[in-house]
Amino acid sequence: MKGLLRLACIVFACLLPAAAALAQAESTSTTTDTAAVRAEGRRIAITFDDLPWASLDPNTSLPVHGTVPPRSAAESARLLRAIKDAGTPAIGFVNSARLLVHGQPQPDRVAMLDAWLDAGLELGNHTATHTDLHAVGVQAFEDDVLACDEALQPLLSKRGLQPQWFRHPYLRTGRTLEEKAATKTFLSEHGYRIAPVTVTNSDWIWAAAYAKALDSGDTAMQAELRSQYVPYLLRMINYFERRSIKLLGYALPQVMLLHANALNADTYPELVSELRARGYSFVGIDEAMRDPAYRRADEFTNAIGTSWIHRWAIAAGRSWKFYGGAPTSPKWVIDLAGMPAGSE
């Protein structure tokens, strides 16, 4: 997500460069003090935002038959197959507007969510239109949550399930403590728990670059992006594991945010393999959140979509030395994606 470096500016603006220099060496390492890993071992919950597919929306160019472009359908099938073959739990957070064309739900788009549920995976609410709470205010935000809930309820109820997890778009959870409290109460009244994120990253930048390589048919660039993307994610996981140890004294069961896109479909098997080689087991979000750290108050009101580990550290009054040093995407990836400098 954007803003990891800018976060330190909020805490101690003039000392951010020193923080980055101090932490750079550890952020590139892939090892962690095993004494700080609890008996349960390293655990991680994988979550995917923007289902049924990140590139789908009501304005997506439609193919001759159906409303899902064939490439998107194939990419979605590859991601689902990769998750099933890996045997990992996962939850996908839905923007229900991505199911619509001309205001009407489309069966082939709804079928993508049915396939997710048929695979034994979970679905959660991500608002209908990926609404930014900080931009629209509480009432419009709550209306968008309910619009997505109306789409999720029939999908889940026919399987004897109810939606229970909510993920804030952009990880923006309220501009004031009062706004945060009001929306949390609203969500709870409608049966939702907030799904935090501890491992943030810029997969959306890498995915944009990968989509351009797919569009152009540049197979060499596609391979180069895949080869560098998974190591980047591993560095991000290691960075936040180290931060959890600094803050909590142990390696927190992490909750990682990814997006439903082609790059994650094509690299998920490698990511899972590498994490298992590092001693990680994969758990559902409910199991990860049984850790008592997730009961810590979230009083963060800035627009930066930062990790809950950083939010807790700010609440705990951690100094500037705690922040900075997060891995960043290479400039060539940012340039290929067509993103401006400072996008992360």
C-alpha positions as CSV (number, residue, x, y, z in Angstrom):
1,M,0.0,0.0,0.0
2,K,1.0,3.6,-0.4
3,G,2.7,5.7,2.2
4,L,5.0,3.4,4.3
5,L,7.8,5.9,4.0
6,R,5.5,8.9,4.5
7,L,4.3,7.3,7.7
8,A,7.5,8.1,9.4
9,C,7.0,11.7,8.4
10,I,3.8,11.7,10.5
11,V,5.7,10.5,13.5
12,F,8.9,12.5,13.1
13,A,9.2,14.2,9.7
14,C,12.7,15.5,9.7
15,L,14.2,12.2,10.8
16,L,12.8,9.9,8.2
17,P,15.9,9.6,6.1
18,A,17.9,8.5,9.2
19,A,15.2,5.9,10.0
20,A,15.4,4.5,6.5
21,A,19.2,4.3,6.6
22,L,19.1,2.6,10.0
23,A,16.7,-0.1,8.9
24,Q,17.8,-0.7,5.3
25,A,20.1,-3.6,6.1
26,E,17.5,-5.6,8.1
27,S,14.8,-5.0,5.5
28,T,16.8,-6.9,2.8
29,S,17.4,-9.9,5.1
30,T,15.2,-12.9,5.0
31,T,16.1,-14.2,8.4
32,T,14.5,-13.5,11.8
33,D,15.5,-14.3,15.3
34,T,13.9,-17.8,15.8
35,A,13.7,-17.3,19.5
36,A,10.9,-14.7,18.9
37,V,8.8,-17.2,17.0
38,R,6.2,-18.8,19.2
39,A,5.6,-22.5,19.5
40,E,2.8,-22.4,16.9
41,G,5.4,-21.3,14.4
42,R,5.2,-18.6,11.8
43,R,1.6,-18.2,10.5
44,I,0.1,-16.0,7.8
45,A,-3.4,-15.4,6.5
46,I,-3.7,-14.5,2.8
47,T,-6.4,-12.1,1.8
48,F,-7.4,-10.9,-1.7
49,D,-9.1,-7.6,-2.4
50,D,-11.3,-6.5,-5.3
51,L,-13.1,-9.7,-6.2
52,P,-14.5,-11.0,-8.5
53,W,-11.5,-9.5,-10.4
54,A,-9.6,-6.3,-10.0
55,S,-9.8,-5.3,-13.7
56,L,-13.6,-5.8,-13.8
57,D,-16.0,-2.9,-13.3
58,P,-19.3,-1.7,-14.9
59,N,-17.2,0.0,-17.7
60,T,-15.0,-3.0,-18.6
61,S,-15.0,-3.5,-22.4
62,L,-17.3,-6.5,-23.0
63,P,-16.5,-9.5,-25.2
64,V,-18.9,-10.8,-27.8
65,H,-20.2,-13.5,-25.5
66,G,-20.8,-12.8,-21.8
67,T,-19.5,-9.9,-19.7
68,V,-16.1,-11.3,-18.5
69,P,-13.2,-10.8,-21.0
70,P,-11.7,-14.2,-21.7
71,R,-8.2,-13.2,-20.4
72,S,-9.7,-12.1,-17.1
73,A,-11.7,-15.3,-16.9
74,A,-8.6,-17.4,-17.5
75,E,-6.6,-15.4,-15.0
76,S,-9.2,-15.8,-12.3
77,A,-9.4,-19.5,-13.0
78,R,-5.6,-19.8,-12.6
79,L,-5.6,-18.0,-9.3
80,L,-8.4,-20.2,-7.9
81,R,-6.6,-23.3,-9.1
82,A,-3.3,-22.1,-7.6
83,I,-5.0,-21.5,-4.2
84,K,-6.7,-24.9,-4.3
85,D,-3.6,-26.8,-5.4
86,A,-1.6,-25.1,-2.6
87,G,-4.2,-26.1,0.0
88,T,-4.1,-22.7,1.6
89,P,-7.1,-20.9,3.2
90,A,-7.9,-17.5,1.7
91,I,-10.6,-14.9,1.8
92,G,-11.6,-12.6,-1.0
93,F,-13.1,-9.2,-0.4
94,V,-15.8,-8.3,-2.9
95,N,-16.7,-5.0,-4.6
96,S,-20.2,-5.9,-5.7
97,A,-20.3,-3.2,-8.4
98,R,-17.8,-5.3,-10.3
99,L,-20.7,-7.8,-10.8
100,L,-22.8,-5.3,-12.6
101,V,-23.3,-4.2,-16.2
102,H,-25.9,-1.5,-16.9
103,G,-26.9,-1.7,-13.3
104,Q,-27.7,-5.5,-13.5
105,P,-25.8,-8.4,-11.9
106,Q,-24.2,-10.6,-14.6
107,P,-24.4,-14.4,-14.2
108,D,-20.9,-15.0,-15.5
109,R,-19.5,-12.5,-13.0
110,V,-21.5,-13.9,-10.1
111,A,-20.3,-17.4,-11.2
112,M,-16.7,-16.2,-10.4
113,L,-17.7,-15.7,-6.8
114,D,-19.6,-19.0,-6.8
115,A,-16.4,-20.8,-7.9
116,W,-14.6,-19.2,-5.0
117,L,-17.1,-20.5,-2.5
118,D,-17.3,-23.9,-4.2
119,A,-13.5,-24.2,-3.5
120,G,-14.2,-23.8,0.2
121,L,-12.8,-20.2,0.4
122,E,-14.4,-17.2,2.1
123,L,-15.9,-14.0,0.9
124,G,-16.0,-10.7,2.6
125,N,-17.4,-7.2,2.1
126,H,-15.2,-4.5,0.5
127,T,-18.0,-2.0,-0.2
128,A,-19.9,-2.0,-3.5
129,T,-17.8,0.6,-5.3
130,H,-14.5,0.6,-3.4
131,T,-15.7,3.7,-1.6
132,D,-13.2,5.9,0.3
133,L,-14.6,6.6,3.7
134,H,-12.4,9.7,4.1
135,A,-13.7,11.1,0.8
136,V,-17.5,10.4,1.1
137,G,-18.2,10.5,4.8
138,V,-20.0,8.1,7.1
139,Q,-23.5,8.0,5.6
140,A,-22.5,7.4,2.0
141,F,-19.9,4.9,3.1
142,E,-22.4,2.9,5.2
143,D,-24.8,2.9,2.2
144,D,-22.1,1.4,0.0
145,V,-21.4,-1.3,2.6
146,L,-25.1,-2.2,2.7
147,A,-25.2,-2.4,-1.2
148,C,-22.4,-4.9,-1.1
149,D,-24.1,-6.8,1.7
150,E,-27.2,-7.2,-0.4
151,A,-25.2,-8.9,-3.1
152,L,-23.3,-11.2,-0.7
153,Q,-26.2,-12.4,1.4
154,P,-27.9,-14.5,-1.2
155,L,-24.6,-16.0,-2.4
156,L,-23.7,-17.1,1.1
157,S,-27.1,-17.9,2.6
158,K,-27.7,-20.7,0.1
159,R,-24.6,-22.4,1.6
160,G,-25.8,-21.7,5.1
161,L,-23.2,-18.9,5.5
162,Q,-23.2,-15.3,6.5
163,P,-20.7,-12.5,5.5
164,Q,-18.7,-11.7,8.6
165,W,-15.5,-9.9,7.5
166,F,-15.2,-6.3,6.2
167,R,-12.1,-4.7,4.6
168,H,-11.9,-0.9,4.3
169,P,-10.9,0.3,0.8
170,Y,-7.5,2.0,0.8
171,L,-7.3,0.9,4.5
172,R,-8.8,4.2,5.4
173,T,-10.8,3.6,8.6
174,G,-11.9,7.1,9.6
175,R,-10.8,10.7,9.7
176,T,-11.5,11.1,13.4
177,L,-11.9,8.8,16.4
178,E,-15.6,9.5,16.4
179,E,-15.9,8.5,12.7
180,K,-14.0,5.4,13.4
181,A,-16.1,4.5,16.3
182,A,-19.4,5.2,14.4
183,T,-18.4,3.0,11.5
184,K,-17.1,0.2,13.7
185,T,-20.4,0.2,15.6
186,F,-22.3,0.2,12.3
187,L,-20.3,-2.8,11.0
188,S,-20.8,-4.7,14.2
189,E,-24.5,-4.1,14.1
190,H,-24.6,-5.7,10.7
191,G,-22.5,-8.7,11.7
192,Y,-19.2,-7.6,10.4
193,R,-15.7,-7.7,11.9
194,I,-13.0,-5.4,10.5
195,A,-10.3,-7.3,8.7
196,P,-7.0,-5.6,9.4
197,V,-3.8,-5.9,7.3
198,T,-0.3,-6.3,8.8
199,V,1.6,-7.0,5.7
200,T,1.0,-4.2,3.2
201,N,2.8,-4.0,-0.1
202,S,2.6,-2.4,-3.6
203,D,1.4,-5.4,-5.5
204,W,-0.9,-3.1,-7.4
205,I,2.1,-1.4,-9.0
206,W,3.7,-4.6,-10.0
207,A,0.3,-5.9,-11.3
208,A,-0.1,-2.8,-13.5
209,A,3.4,-3.4,-15.0
210,Y,2.6,-7.0,-15.5
211,A,-0.7,-6.2,-17.3
212,K,1.2,-3.9,-19.7
213,A,3.7,-6.8,-20.4
214,L,0.8,-9.1,-21.1
215,D,-0.9,-6.5,-23.3
216,S,2.2,-6.1,-25.4
217,G,3.0,-9.8,-25.5
218,D,6.5,-9.2,-24.0
219,T,7.1,-12.7,-22.5
220,A,10.7,-11.8,-21.4
221,M,9.4,-8.8,-19.4
222,Q,6.6,-11.0,-17.9
223,A,9.2,-13.5,-16.7
224,E,11.4,-10.8,-15.3
225,L,8.5,-9.3,-13.3
226,R,7.6,-12.7,-11.9
227,S,11.2,-13.5,-11.0
228,Q,11.5,-10.3,-9.0
229,Y,8.0,-10.0,-7.6
230,V,8.0,-12.9,-5.2
231,P,11.4,-11.9,-3.6
232,Y,9.9,-8.4,-3.1
233,L,6.9,-9.9,-1.3
234,L,9.1,-12.0,0.9
235,R,11.1,-8.9,1.9
236,M,7.9,-7.2,2.8
237,I,6.8,-10.1,5.0
238,N,10.2,-10.2,6.7
239,Y,10.1,-6.5,7.3
240,F,6.7,-6.7,9.1
241,E,7.7,-9.8,11.0
242,R,10.7,-7.9,12.3
243,R,8.5,-5.0,13.2
244,S,6.1,-7.2,15.1
245,I,9.0,-8.6,17.1
246,K,10.2,-5.2,17.9
247,L,6.8,-4.0,19.0
248,L,5.3,-7.2,20.6
249,G,8.3,-9.3,21.4
250,Y,7.2,-12.2,19.1
251,A,6.4,-12.9,15.4
252,L,2.7,-12.0,15.0
253,P,0.4,-14.2,12.9
254,Q,0.3,-11.9,9.9
255,V,-2.6,-10.9,7.7
256,M,-1.3,-10.2,4.1
257,L,-3.1,-8.1,1.5
258,L,-3.0,-9.1,-2.1
259,H,-5.3,-8.3,-5.0
260,A,-7.2,-10.5,-7.4
261,N,-5.0,-10.0,-10.5
262,A,-3.0,-11.9,-13.1
263,L,0.4,-11.4,-11.4
264,N,-0.8,-13.0,-8.2
265,A,-2.4,-15.8,-10.2
266,D,0.9,-16.6,-11.9
267,T,3.1,-16.3,-8.8
268,Y,1.0,-17.7,-6.0
269,P,2.5,-21.2,-6.1
270,E,6.0,-19.8,-5.8
271,L,5.1,-17.5,-3.0
272,V,3.5,-20.4,-1.0
273,S,6.5,-22.6,-1.6
274,E,9.0,-20.0,-0.5
275,L,7.0,-19.2,2.7
276,R,6.6,-22.8,3.6
277,A,10.4,-23.2,3.2
278,R,10.8,-20.4,5.7
279,G,8.6,-22.3,8.2
280,Y,5.3,-20.5,7.6
281,S,1.9,-22.2,7.9
282,F,-1.2,-20.8,6.3
283,V,-4.2,-20.0,8.4
284,G,-7.6,-18.4,8.0
285,I,-8.1,-14.8,9.1
286,D,-10.1,-15.8,12.0
287,E,-7.3,-18.0,13.4
288,A,-4.7,-15.2,12.9
289,M,-6.9,-12.7,14.7
290,R,-7.2,-14.9,17.8
291,D,-3.8,-13.5,18.7
292,P,-4.2,-10.9,21.5
293,A,-2.3,-8.2,19.6
294,Y,-5.4,-7.8,17.3
295,R,-7.4,-6.6,20.3
296,R,-5.2,-3.5,20.5
297,A,-6.9,-0.2,19.8
298,D,-6.6,1.2,16.3
299,E,-6.6,5.0,16.7
300,F,-5.0,5.8,13.4
301,T,-6.9,8.5,11.5
302,N,-4.5,9.5,8.7
303,A,-5.3,8.7,5.0
304,I,-2.1,6.6,4.6
305,G,-3.2,3.0,4.2
306,T,-0.6,1.6,6.6
307,S,-0.1,-1.7,8.4
308,W,-1.8,-2.2,11.7
309,I,1.6,-2.9,13.2
310,H,2.6,0.7,12.5
311,R,-0.8,1.9,13.8
312,W,-0.2,0.1,17.1
313,A,3.4,1.4,17.3
314,I,2.1,5.0,16.9
315,A,-0.4,4.4,19.6
316,A,2.4,3.0,21.8
317,G,4.5,6.1,21.2
318,R,7.3,4.4,19.4
319,S,10.1,6.7,18.3
320,W,11.1,7.5,14.7
321,K,13.6,4.7,14.9
322,F,10.8,2.1,14.6
323,Y,9.7,3.3,11.2
324,G,11.3,3.4,7.8
325,G,13.4,0.9,5.9
326,A,10.5,-0.8,4.2
327,P,11.4,-2.5,0.9
328,T,10.4,-0.5,-2.1
329,S,9.5,-1.4,-5.7
330,P,12.3,-0.8,-8.3
331,K,12.1,2.3,-10.3
332,W,11.9,0.4,-13.5
333,V,8.7,-1.4,-12.3
334,I,7.1,1.9,-11.2
335,D,8.0,3.4,-14.6
336,L,6.7,0.4,-16.6
337,A,3.4,0.6,-14.6
338,G,3.1,4.2,-15.6
339,M,2.9,5.4,-11.9
340,P,4.3,8.7,-10.8
341,A,7.3,8.9,-8.5
342,G,6.3,8.6,-4.9
343,S,3.3,6.3,-5.6
344,E,4.2,3.9,-2.9
